[in-house]
């Protein structure tokens, strides 16, 4: 399909819509000021059709920015290294050896001997049938032990022998930079109340060039269950490992299964926001079925009634929560004299919704009384849904709060009129997630009519600015490291389709009506998160969304400066960063130039 701005006609239409919104809100003078600046900057190219956007993390400049980033952090680490803290913590690594990875194993072991930190030892775990692995070169070093035909008891005996503080289980394709273990040791020393530590990683080629960094979010159990982003290196406190190995028989996907059990014992998990290991080979996914079984068993242990399915991308998972009941959902749709758009939305709900216990409430903010618009009046009289008239300038927050007073459902779905339902299980999926005790909000993936992404969760920069990552990326693209197509935790989701519990909505004080159009949804999500609930994005419900058609037609400004300032004053902690977005990253997963 073509996309917005992809032809000369569509580009002119796009410019016209932007111009109309600016003029209606700010007047002709401001429009001419903006137009002059843009023509000066873009000249006649402003009229050219838009090229399909290339995400910043796919561009060639991303690699050069990453190399500069690596130089910068290495210099900082060397400058700030506190040698008094080195070797205060002891770490034992168990390395799973594969006959096909013997050359990588040599590189892995070599990287340990190049560490600034020296208080480590290695145990090589060899399957009994891997007699092709030549280990003579490792047998004469007192820092390396070799185990074959191992089991839980054998590993426990080695742990007892070495008495480490922390333990790592890794594969034989992991390479550590020279400062890796000293950084782990430093963070462990400074954050000694945490039990599990993990880091970012990248890949390294034959020329020792590091590339494809994975800048990870902070810890989230929801995200982890969708995608094991603690892989390939995390260090676990000895007591957790011992307790797990003593009390559980682990599956063939040993590392993942062990990690699941350790996380059951402790949620004190610390993210070191540095790439402290590299993978020398691409990742293979041969044990996915084993991991699915391990994850499903783990959910049962936590009394979560759900099935595990393969996700939309390799090595990702979908948690399919069983929907035991159907509490009433009130679907609240603010609109402004947009009968064709509204009709399409409501028709799609009626046609494509398996979930039976719903009510639809329309909140209209008419330009004039609806009785002066015979087609709109007739439409409202024909449909079997409640209509509420809101008199005043378009205010998303006020209109939705007014609708809630008329709603009778235990669950509230705030829905834009320019959305269209695409599959009949959409609401079942969202409700099944929301009914988990610790979940406060669920938002789906939204796509444009050209099959590109409009919404996959909201991310915040340290400026307090929120943005939609992966905007205009193809719907089936993985985004940055899978994050467009996994269920994940985030700070906020868009109010274009937002499901919450009525009790929580009222507990946090509803929408703040000072945020008329912008930031009301983010403010609500942050209030709900502050109350102790999770904000969840799911790609397994997908809606078409035009992109705030009603807001544009209402004349609301694209330049909501006052709302942004008010939002920042309310949420100053955003300047500390988004916990689900790496501090080294800038807009749309580009690498920040500020170090």
Residue, then its C-alpha position, 0 to 999 in steps of 0.5 A: x500500500x502507499x503511505x501518507x505523503x507518498x504521492x504528490x497529491x497525498x503530500x499536498x493533502x498532508x500540507x493542507x491538513x497541517x496548514x488548516x490546523x495551524x491557522x484555525x488555532x494560531x491564525x494566519x500570521x503564525x501560519x505565514x511565519x512557519x511557512x516562511x521558515x519551512x520554505x527557507x529550509x526545504x525550498x521546493x523540496x517541501x512539495x516533493x512526495x515523502x520518501x518512505x522513512x528509514x528508522x534511525x537504528x537502521x541507518x548507516x550513521x547508527x554504527x558510527x554513532x555506536x563506535x563513538x559511544x563505545x570510545x566514550x564509555x571506555x574512556x569514562x570507565x578507565x578514568x573513573x575506575x575505583x581499584x579499591x573495589x576490585x576483587x571484593x566480589x567473587x564470581x563463578x561462571x559456568x560455561x556450556x560448551x558445544x562441539x560446534x563452538x570450540x573456536x568461540x570457546x577459546x575466544x570466550x576464555x581468552x576474554x576472561x584472562x584479559x579482565x581488569x578484575x581477577x577474582x573469577x573462576x570458570x567451570x566448563x560444562x561438557x555434555x558426556x557425548x561431546x568427546x570431540x572437544x579438545x580441552x587439553x589447553x584448559x586443563x592446567x590452569x587453576x582458574x578453570x575446571x571441567x565438568x562432564x556428565x553434570x547435574x544439579x548436585x555436581x554443580x552445587x558441589x562446585x559452587x560450595x567449593x568456590x564459594x562465589x558471591x555471584x554466579x553466571x551461566x553463559x554459552x560459549x559464544x560470549x566475549x567480554x570487554x576488558x572492563x566487563x567484570x570490574x563494572x559488574x563488581x562495582x555495580x554489585x558493590x554499590x547496589x548490594x541489595x539487588x540479587x540479579x544483575x544484567x547488562x546490555x550486549x552487542x555482536x562482535x565480528x572476526x575483525x573485533x568490530x562491535x555492532x548491532x547493540x541491544x540497549x535494554x530497558x530496565x527490569x520488567x517481568x511482563x517484558x521478560x516473559x515475552x522476550x528473554x532480554x536478560x540473555x546472554x549474560x546476567x549474574x545471580x546471587x549464589x543463594x538464589x542459585x543454590x535454592x533453585x538447584x536444590x529444589x527443582x529439576x531443570x529442563x534442557x533449556x537450563x539457563x532460561x529455566x534456572x532464571x525463571x525459578x530465580x526470578x520467582x525467588x527475587x524481583x530485585x533485578x538491576x540493569x547495568x546500562x552498559x554493553x558488557x558482553x558481545x556475542x561472536x555468533x548469531x543467536x539460534x532458537x532451537x530450544x523454543x519449545x522447551x522454553x515455552x514449556x518452562x515458561x508455562x510451568x512457571x506461570x502455573x507456579x505463580x497461579x497465572x491461568x494462561x497458555x504460552x504460544x510462539x510470538x510474532x517473531x523468533x524467540x518471542x512468546x505470547x502469553x494467552x491469558x484465559x478469560x474466565x468472565x466478561x465484566x461489562x465494558x463501556x466503550x466511550x467515543x468522543x466525536x465532533x460532527x464526524x458522522x462518516x468516521x464515527x459510523x465506520x468506527x461503530x459499524x466495525x465494533x458491532x461487526x467485529x466484536x466477539x465480546x458480548x458484554x459491552x455498551x457504547x456511549x458517544x460523546x459529541x462536541x457539536x459545532x452547533x446543535x445536532x438538530x441543525x444537522x439532519x443527517x447526524x440527528x437521524x443517525x443518532x436516532x437510529x443507532x441503539x447507543x447512548x449519546x451525550x452532548x458536550x457543550x464547549x470547546x473540544x476537550x478530550x479529558x472533559x468529554x471522557x469524564x462526562x461519559x464515565x458518569x453515564x457509563x455502567x461498566x466495570x471496565x472503561x475503554x476510551x476509543x477515538x472515533x477514527x479507529x476501526x476494529x480489524x479482528x473479532x477477538x480484539x476486546x477479549x485479548x485486552x480484557x484478559x490482560x487487564x483482569x490480572x491483579x497488577x495491571x491498570x491499563x492496556x493499549x493495543x497496536x494501532x496502524x495507519x491505513x498503509x499498514x504501517x505502525x502508528x502506536x506501539x506504546x509511548x516512550x519518554x525522553x529526559x526532556x519529558x517529551x513523549x513519542x511513538x516509537x516505530x512510527x511509520x515502520x511496516x506493521x510486521x517489522x520487529x522494530x528495535x530488538x523486537x519491541x514493536x511486536x511483543x507484549x511489554x510494559x511501558x510508561x503510557x499508551x495512547x488514549x486513542x484506544x485505552x482500556x482501564x478498570x473503572x475502580x482504578x480510574x476513579x481512584x486516581x482522579x479520572x482525566x485531568x481536565x486541564x489537559x484538553x487534548x494533549x498529555x491527558x492520556x499520558x498523565x492518566x497512565x502515569x497516575x495509574x502507574x504511581x498507584x502501583x499498577x502496570x501499563x501494558x502494550x499488546x501487539x495481539x490486538x490491532x486497530x486501524x487509526x487515522x491519527x487523531x482525525x477528530x483532534x485535527x478537525x477540532x482545530x487543536x494545535x500541534x504545538x501544545x507548549x503550555x500543556x507540555x510545560x504543565x505536564x513536566x511540572x506535574x511529572x519532574x521525575x521524567x527528567x530522570x529518564x524512562x525506565x523502559x528506554x535506555x539512557x544512551x538513546x535519543x529520539x526513536x532509538x537513535x544514539x544520543x550525542x550527549x554523553 
